[in-house]
Amino acid sequence: MFAVVRCPRCGFARIISYGTKHARCYRCNMVYTTNPKTAYSRIIFHSESIGKCRAFIKKLPMQPVLKQASMLEYSESHGQN
């Protein structure tokens, strides 16, 4: 069984094995809890078929591209946009 989870920091969606307790975001490198038995579960969809999970991710709105925090701090401190 597979699950689609969304990163709480950047919103990146990925597929994991259902029942996995932690996942790492490929975009921002954050490790977050995905345990379906907790109140803070990040699971937004689950299915027996990985194809259905892929189709669900394709239907999600585009995920924004985020600048790295270090680049934002540098540009703000040096007056760049």
N, C-alpha and C positions, 0 to 999 in steps of 0.2 A: 504494500500500500504506500502511496506517495502523498505528499502534502506541499502546498505552495505557501511560502512564508514571505513576509515583508519586513525589511529592516526598519526598526523604529527611528533610526537616525536619518537615513537618506531615502528610504522608501523603495529600495531595490528589491524586486521579487525574484525568488529562486525556488527550485524544487529540492525537497529533501525526502528522506525515508520517514514515513509516519512513525511517530514515537521517539524520534531523536530529540534529546533534551536541549541541545545547544547547536547553533549554526553560526558561521562566520560570513559576513557580507563580503562579496567580491569587489564591491565598489569602494566602501569606506573602511573596510577591515575591522568592523565592530563585531564582537562576539555577543550574541543575545540568546535569551531563553526561548525555546520553542515547545516546551513540554505541554502537550494538550491537556494535562490535568491541572495546570495552574491557571490562575486568573489572568496572568500576563502573557498568555499564549499569543504568538504572532501568526498562527495558522489562519489563512483566509480562505482556503479551499483544500479538499482532500478527495482522493479517488483511488481506485484500484489500478487505473490505467495511467501510465505516464503521458500518453498522448492527450488525454483529457486535461491533464495539468498543463501541458504545453499550450493547448488551445486556450485555456483560461488565462494564461500569462499574455498571450497575443491579444486578448480582448481588453486587457487593462490599459488605461490611458498611459501615454508616454511618460517615462520617468525623467524628471529634470536632471540635467547635468550640473553637478555642484562643483564650485571652486574649492580647492583645498584651503583650510583655515589659515595655514602659514602664508599663502599667497595673498589672502584677503588682508591679513594684518600688515603685511609688507606694503601693499598698495595703499592702504588707508594711512599708514604712518608716513608715506612718501608723497602723498597727495595725488596718487594715480587712481584712475577708475578702472 
